[in-house]
Amino acid sequence: MHSWQIVRIVAGIFILLSLALGWHGSPLFQSEWWLAFTAFVGLNLWQSGFTRWCLMETLLRKAGIRSGC
C-alpha cells in the first residue's frame, strides 16, 4: 500500500469517528468538541490539495512506506 492511500484511509476513519463522537444523534456521542477535530482533518486535506504537502505522508515515507502510484 502506498503512503497516499494510507493518508486517505486514516483521514476517512478520523472523520467518521470524530463525527460519531461529536454528533448528538450518535450512540457514541461524547462531546460536540469532536466536531472541531473533523474540521481540523478537513482543513488539512484542503491545505494539502493546494500545497501538495501532507505531514502524515511525510512521516509515512520516513517510516519506509513507499509513495507514488
C-alpha distance (Angstrom), angle and dihedral (degrees) to the residues before:
residue distance angle dihedral
M1 . . .
H2 3.80 . .
S3 3.81 126.2 .
W4 3.81 93.7 -113.2
Q5 3.82 90.0 54.9
I6 3.80 92.3 51.0
V7 3.82 90.7 48.9
R8 3.80 91.5 54.3
I9 3.80 93.8 45.5
V10 3.81 93.1 48.9
A11 3.83 92.2 44.9
G12 3.80 90.0 51.9
I13 3.80 92.0 49.1
F14 3.82 91.4 47.6
I15 3.81 91.9 50.2
L16 3.81 95.0 47.1
L17 3.80 93.2 44.7
S18 3.81 94.7 47.0
L19 3.82 90.5 47.9
A20 3.80 89.9 51.3
L21 3.81 90.4 49.9
G22 3.83 95.0 44.3
W23 3.80 104.9 40.5
H24 3.82 116.3 91.3
G25 3.80 93.6 -141.9
S26 3.80 93.3 57.2
P27 3.81 121.6 100.6
L28 3.84 86.8 -138.6
F29 3.84 94.3 54.5
Q30 3.81 113.7 146.6
S31 3.80 108.5 154.0
E32 3.80 139.5 -20.0
W33 3.80 87.5 -121.9
W34 3.81 89.0 78.9
L35 3.80 86.2 74.4
A36 3.81 87.7 66.9
F37 3.81 87.4 62.5
T38 3.80 89.0 52.1
A39 3.81 88.7 53.8
F40 3.82 90.9 47.1
V41 3.81 92.3 54.5
G42 3.80 91.2 45.5
L43 3.81 92.4 50.1
N44 3.79 90.8 49.8
L45 3.80 91.1 51.4
W46 3.81 89.8 48.3
Q47 3.82 91.8 48.2
S48 3.80 92.8 48.9
G49 3.79 90.0 52.4
F50 3.81 89.7 62.0
T51 3.79 101.2 35.0
R52 3.83 98.6 33.5
W53 3.83 87.8 -136.3
C54 3.81 126.8 115.1
L55 3.81 123.1 176.2
M56 3.80 93.4 -148.4
E57 3.80 92.0 52.7
T58 3.81 90.1 49.7
L59 3.81 90.4 51.7
L60 3.81 91.9 47.7
R61 3.82 91.1 51.8
K62 3.81 90.5 50.6
A63 3.80 87.6 51.2
G64 3.79 89.1 58.2
I65 3.81 100.7 -99.1
R66 3.80 109.8 142.4
S67 3.79 120.6 -119.3
G68 3.78 129.1 -150.3
C69 3.78 134.7 60.1
